[in-house]
Structure formats: structure tokens, C-alpha cells
Amino acid sequence: MTTQYDNRLTGQQPHGAPKGTATDNALSIIAMVLGVLSLIFFPIVFGVIALVLAIIAKTVRHERLAVPALVVSAVGLIGGMVLGALLA
């Protein structure tokens, strides 16, 4: 189905239009939240899950926030373990 103004099919974006929305970074955002939580609660569980989600966001989905998510989740995992060892 084409529009009455041009030959583009409906639902297609014109050249140069922004692609994607805020939900395209969903895995990265979840990984960041879990990375921050792993500083305080269960770093082995939350930190590992955050790292896995960040790696999937980087390699499979190519999300923009994947690299910061990797950093936050790694810092949360290591920092949570160090903090837990110091307080134990």
C-alpha cells in the first residue's frame, strides 16, 4: 500500500530519519541496573546476569549503550565482591 503523496510504502521511514527508539537499548539498561544492584546485593548473581545481558546487547543486538553496560556490570561484579569481602 502506497501513500497518495509518493511511492513509498506506508510504514517506511524516509532517508535520514532516525532509526530506533529508547526501547532499542532495553538489554543495556537492564544490565546497568543489575550491575548497580550487584554492588549491594548478591554480586555473583546480579553481576554475572548483568555481564551476560551486556554481552548479548553488544554482540547480538548492537545496542548503543552496550559498552557502558559492560563497564557498569563488570565494576558492579568486581566491586561487589571486594566490598563483600571487606565487610565480611
C-alpha positions as CSV (number, residue, x, y, z in Angstrom):
1,M,0.0,0.0,0.0
2,T,1.5,3.3,-1.0
3,T,0.6,6.8,0.2
4,Q,-1.0,9.3,-2.0
5,Y,2.0,11.7,-1.9
6,D,4.8,9.5,-3.0
7,N,5.7,5.9,-4.0
8,R,7.0,4.9,-0.5
9,L,5.1,2.1,1.2
10,T,3.4,3.1,4.4
11,G,5.5,2.4,7.5
12,Q,8.8,3.1,5.8
13,Q,10.9,5.9,7.0
14,P,12.4,8.5,4.6
15,H,16.2,8.5,4.1
16,G,17.9,10.2,7.0
17,A,15.2,9.7,9.6
18,P,16.3,8.5,13.0
19,K,16.1,4.7,13.4
20,G,15.1,3.2,16.6
21,T,13.6,4.3,19.9
22,A,14.5,4.3,23.5
23,T,13.4,0.7,23.8
24,D,16.2,-0.4,21.5
25,N,18.6,-0.2,24.5
26,A,16.4,-2.4,26.8
27,L,19.0,-5.1,27.5
28,S,21.7,-2.5,28.1
29,I,19.6,-0.6,30.6
30,I,18.6,-3.8,32.4
31,A,22.3,-4.8,32.5
32,M,23.2,-1.4,34.0
33,V,20.5,-1.6,36.7
34,L,21.6,-5.1,37.6
35,G,25.3,-4.0,37.6
36,V,24.5,-1.3,40.1
37,L,22.4,-3.7,42.2
38,S,25.3,-6.1,42.3
39,L,27.4,-3.6,44.2
40,I,25.0,-4.1,47.2
41,F,23.1,-7.3,46.8
42,F,24.4,-10.7,45.6
43,P,27.2,-9.6,43.3
44,I,27.8,-13.1,41.9
45,V,24.2,-13.5,40.8
46,F,23.3,-10.0,39.6
47,G,26.8,-9.2,38.3
48,V,27.0,-12.3,36.1
49,I,23.5,-11.8,34.8
50,A,24.3,-8.2,34.0
51,L,27.5,-9.2,32.2
52,V,25.7,-11.8,30.1
53,L,23.0,-9.3,29.2
54,A,25.5,-6.6,28.3
55,I,27.5,-9.1,26.1
56,I,24.3,-10.1,24.3
57,A,23.4,-6.4,23.8
58,K,26.8,-5.8,22.3
59,T,27.2,-8.8,20.1
60,V,23.7,-9.8,19.0
61,R,21.6,-6.6,19.2
62,H,24.3,-4.0,18.6
63,E,22.8,-1.5,21.1
64,R,24.4,1.9,21.6
65,L,24.6,1.6,25.4
66,A,26.2,-1.8,25.4
67,V,29.7,-0.7,26.2
68,P,28.7,1.4,29.2
69,A,26.6,-1.5,30.3
70,L,29.6,-3.8,30.1
71,V,31.7,-1.4,32.2
72,V,29.0,-0.9,34.8
73,S,28.3,-4.6,35.1
74,A,32.0,-5.5,35.4
75,V,32.6,-2.8,38.0
76,G,29.5,-3.9,39.9
77,L,30.6,-7.6,39.8
78,I,34.1,-6.9,41.0
79,G,33.3,-4.1,43.3
80,G,30.5,-6.0,44.9
81,M,32.8,-9.0,45.6
82,V,35.5,-6.7,47.0
83,L,33.0,-4.8,49.1
84,G,31.6,-8.1,50.4
85,A,35.0,-9.4,51.3
86,L,35.9,-6.3,53.1
87,L,32.7,-6.2,55.2
88,A,32.7,-9.9,55.9
